[in-house]
Amino acid sequence: MIWFALKKAIGSLLLPLPLATLLMAIGLWRLRRAPTGPAGWRWLIAGLSLLWLASLPLASGLAVRWLEHGQRPFDPALPAPDAIVVLGSGYRPYEGRPLTSVLDSVAVVRLAEAVRLARRWPQVPLHCTGWGADMPGSSAEAACALAVELGVAPTRIVIHPEPRDTAEEAAAVAAALPPGATVLIVTHASHMPRAMRWFAAQGLKTASAATGFLDSGRLNPWPLPSATALATTSLVVHEMLGGWVSLLSPWWRRGTQPDLPAASTGALAPPQRAVSQAPPPSGLTLVPARPWEPGATR
């Protein structure tokens, strides 16, 4: 847990906006101590330059093109996998809102692609992953509920509500499948490289079904900063940091499973375990040990 929290804190600090803010704060502090010294101005200019560069549409476009290079959507020529795995994303269980709002847009795009592929192979189980942090339920439960409402049979769905990151998602899925099983991973193109690395490290054969491409195929030379460009650059930095972690982590080097939270031991579903016997009207109770309470708000 300490390593997880430390990893998240360092990763957040190294994103362009927090890092630029830190550099500028150091510069202002140095200027207050030595108003005539050059050091403070150097820190301040470095922070402003980083923020401006990260906010340029051209810079963010080039960065995401590099990150998504080589990623491909689903290949219809692929044979049926042993499992379809849709990776989790953001989750906010507000009362009275539809599942498409409880899950963030990233999760909805991933799930829509996973359901599309699930209809191609009616017998292949669909694995949904993702925790809920300190909120009731989990992104995996909400994704499974939405999949059921979109027509996927509950008996095909396997739920993994405890994994907190991609490494734990890979370990949870591997624990529910035989060694060497083939998994079709559904996630965003920017996230696919490190997702494939983590799943392969668990001894699984991987196939890609990338979705949510951010590279539009055209570069925008507009020289003024953009909040959208800054968000895209931040995503690229986040994925770069995650990729370095997957390369340097002893979990990946040994090819072993990271320690999952204690509560996940009984929550990992065996292959093709049903989340319910009939599609619930709103999919609000999927795991008896950890039900999602529709009345809870955040």
N, C-alpha and C positions, 0 to 999 in steps of 0.2 A: 504493500500500500504506500509506503514511503517513497519507493522508487517510482511508482505511478504518479504520485502527486508532484514529485520533483521533476519528472520528465515533462509533465504538463506545464508546470510553472516556467521552466527554462524555455520550453518551446514557445510559450506565449510571449515571453520577454523578447525573444529573438525575431518576432514578426516585425515587419517594417515600421508600423506606427508606434508600438511601444518602444522599439529600439531607437527610433528617431527622437521620440519624446525624452528618452533617457539621455541621449547625447546632448540635446538642447538644454535639458535641466542641468547637466554638468557644466555646460558652457555658461549658463546664467550664474551658476554658483561661483565659477572661476572669475567671471567678470565682476561679481560683487566683491570678491576678495582682492582682485587686482584689476581695477577698471581700465588701466592703461596697458595691461599685458596682452600679448597676442594669443595666449593659450585658450582663453575663454572664447574668443572669436572663432578660433579653429574648431572647437567643439560645436559651437552654435551653427557654424556654416556646414559642418559635416552632417549634423542632424537635419537641417533644412534641405540639404542636397539629397540626402537619402530619401526623405519624404517626397520631394518633388520627383525624383527619378522613379520611385516605386508607384507614383500616381500617374505616370505618363501612359496613355493608351498604347503607344508603340512599344514601350518597354514591357508592359504586362502581356501584350500580344505575342511578342517574341518569346517571353518566358514560358507562357502556357503552350505555345507551339512546340517548344523544346521538350516540355514535360510530357505532352501527349503524343510525341513522335513515336511511330511504330505501333500505337494502340489501334485495335480494330474492333468494330462491332461484331456481333454474333455471326459466325459463318454457318450458313444453312447446310453446308456439306458435312458438318461435324456429326458423328454418331451420337446416340443418346448417352448422356452421362449417367453416373450412379446417383448424382444429386445436383440440384440447382441451389446455389447458396446466394442469398441476397444480403449484403452487408448493411448494418444499421447506420443511422445518422441521428439528426436532432429529433427531440421528442419533448412536447409540452402539453400535458393532459389538462387542458382547460375545460370546465364544465360546459356542456351544451354544444360543443363544437364538433364538426364531423371529423372522421379519422383523417381525411385529407388535410385538415388543419392541425390536428394533433401532431402528425408527423411533419417535419419540415419539407421544403420543396425538394431537397436532395434525396431524402428517403422516399418520397412519393415517386420521383422519376425512376429510382432504382427498382421499386416494387412494381411499377407498371411494366417495366421491361421484363422482370422476373415472371410476372403473371403471363405475359405474352409468350414467353418461352415455355412456361409450364403447360400451356394449352397445346403446344407442339408435341409434347411427350406426356400423355395423360397418366402414365404409371411412374414417372420419376418424382421422388419426394422433393418438396420445397423446404429448405432450411432458412429460417429467419433468425437473425442475430441482433444483439444490441441491448444494453442495459438501460436503466432509467435514472441512474444516479440516486438522488435522495427523494425522487418523486414516486408516487404510487404507480405500479405497473412498470412497463419497459417499452422501449421502441420495438423490440422483437414482438411483444404481445400485440401492440397496435398494428404492426405490419402484417402479422398473421391474421388479425381480425379483418383488416382491409382486403387481404388476399381472398379470404372466405367470402366477403361481400361481393368481390369481383368474379366469383365463380369457381375458385379453387376448392376442391373437396377437402374438408377438414382432416380426413384420414391420410392425406398426403403431406400434411404440414408437420414439420419438426421445429420446435421452438428452443432457442438458446437465449434466455433472458439475462444471463449473468456476465458475459464478456464485456469488458470495458474498452478494449481497443482491438486493432486488427490482429495482433498477435494472439490475444485470448480468443478471438472469434475463430481463428484457424485451429487452435488447440481444441476448442469445444466441438467444432464440426468433426475434426479428426477422431475424437473420442467416440463419436456416434456412428462412424463408418468403418468398414474393414480396411486394413492397411492396403495402400496402393489404389484405393478407389479414385475414380475420376470425378472431379467436381467442376461444374460450370459456374464460375464466379461472376456475379452481377454487381458491378459498382461503377463509379464514375471513371472515365478514362484517366483522369489525373491521379486517381488513387490506385489504379489497377497494377502498376509495376510492383509496389511494395506488398499489395495484397497477394499477388501471385507468388512473391518470394516467401511470405510467411506460410502460405498453404503448402507450397512445395517443401518447405522445411519440416513440415509435419508428416512427410512421406506420402502425400496425396498427389495424384496426377491432376494437373490444372488445365482448364480451357477458359478462354476469355470471352465475356459478353459485355464489353465496355459500352457505357451509355453516358449521357450528360456531357458530351464534348463541349468544351469552352472555346476552342479554336474555330473561329468562323470561316477561316480560309482567306481572310483579308486583313491586312494590317492597317490600323488607323494612325496616320502621321500627325494627328492633332497635337499641338505642342503644349496645351494647357492641361493641368492636373484633372483627374477624374476620380470620384469616389468608387466607381465601378472598377476602374483600372487598379486602384489600390487594393480592393478586395480580391481581385484576381491575382495580383502579385503576392498578397499574403497567403493565398491558397497554395501557390507554387512553392513559397518558402516553407510552409507547413509540410507539404509533401516531401520536399527535399530533406528536411530534418527527420521526418519519419523514415525515409529511405536510409538515411545514415544510421539511424538507430537499429533498423533491421539488419544492417550489415555488421554493425559493431556489437550488437547484443549477444551475450553468451548463449541465450536461448536459440538464436538463429544458428550460431556456430556449431552448437552441439546437436541441433535438430531435435531438441526435446521440447516438451510442453512447459510453458510458463505456469506458475502456480496461480490457479484460479481462486476467486473468493470462496470461502468455505461453503457459503450457501449454494454455490453452483453445483456442488457434487450431486445433489439429488435433483437438480433442475435440468441437467443435461438430458435431452430426450434421446431414447434409443431410436434407431432408424424407423421412420414411418410411424412414429407415435402420434396419435390424434391429439389435437389440442381441444377438441370437444366432439361430441357425437353428432351434433347438428349445428348448422351455421347459426350462431347467435344473432339476434336482430341488430345489435350494435357492436358485437365482438368485445364485450367489456369484461368477460371472465374467461380467461384462457388457461391460466395455471393455478390450480387450486391452492398451492402453497403461497402464491403471491398474486392475488387477484387485482385487477385494475378497477379501482372504485370510481365510477363515473361522476360521483358527486364531489370528488376532490378537486380543488382548484389551487392554482399557484399564482 
